[in-house]
Amino acid sequence: MDEKVKYQIEFPIHSSPQLLYQYISTPSGLSEWFADNVNSRGEKFIFIWDGSEENAKMLRKKSGELIKFKWEESDDNTFFEMKIVVDEITKDVSLIVTDFADEDEVEEAKMLWENQVSDLKQVLGSA
């Protein structure tokens, strides 16, 4: 299997960190923009797109700040993380996404995140 490449993208978001956190860390919030539907049982999250399910385990959660998942079918050290960062001076809020993709698919993966986060911004009214 090819080695996955880690990448990060930063998205400025006009929202309070508390509200943004609800949308990245709860099944109902994630269902609004990330997947068609999301269910969870404890640390296990089930993401549903067009009738197909992907299972992920929540690896880490820091209230109001970050959430980190690992797809259950990936047997490597990959994960995806959404972290909220607030600039101390300007108070600008950013969402930093860390994810992995095959080397030749990084641009595609970034575009997918850009589309997803664009939906998130619309839901938040910050588009």
GIUR-V675033 format. One record per pair of residues at least 12 apart in sequence whose C-alpha atoms are under 6 Angstrom apart, sorted by the first residue. I is the first residue (numbers start at 1). J is the second residue. D is the distance in whole Angstrom. If there is no record, write none. Layout:
{{I | J | D} {I | J | D}}
This chain:
{{4 | 100 | 6} {4 | 101 | 5} {4 | 102 | 5} {5 | 100 | 5} {5 | 101 | 5} {5 | 102 | 6} {5 | 103 | 6} {6 | 99 | 6} {6 | 100 | 4} {7 | 98 | 6} {7 | 99 | 6} {8 | 97 | 6} {8 | 98 | 4} {9 | 96 | 6} {9 | 97 | 5} {10 | 95 | 6} {10 | 96 | 4} {11 | 94 | 5} {11 | 95 | 5} {12 | 93 | 6} {12 | 94 | 4} {13 | 93 | 6} {13 | 94 | 5} {14 | 126 | 5} {18 | 64 | 6} {21 | 64 | 5} {27 | 39 | 6} {33 | 119 | 5} {33 | 120 | 5} {34 | 116 | 6} {35 | 48 | 6} {35 | 49 | 6} {36 | 48 | 6} {36 | 49 | 5} {43 | 57 | 6} {43 | 58 | 5} {44 | 56 | 6} {44 | 57 | 5} {55 | 71 | 6} {55 | 72 | 6} {56 | 70 | 5} {56 | 71 | 4} {56 | 72 | 5} {57 | 69 | 5} {57 | 70 | 5} {65 | 83 | 6} {65 | 84 | 5} {66 | 82 | 6} {66 | 83 | 4} {67 | 81 | 6} {67 | 82 | 6} {68 | 80 | 6} {68 | 81 | 4} {80 | 98 | 5} {80 | 99 | 4} {81 | 97 | 6} {81 | 98 | 5} {82 | 96 | 6} {82 | 97 | 5} {83 | 95 | 6} {83 | 96 | 5}}
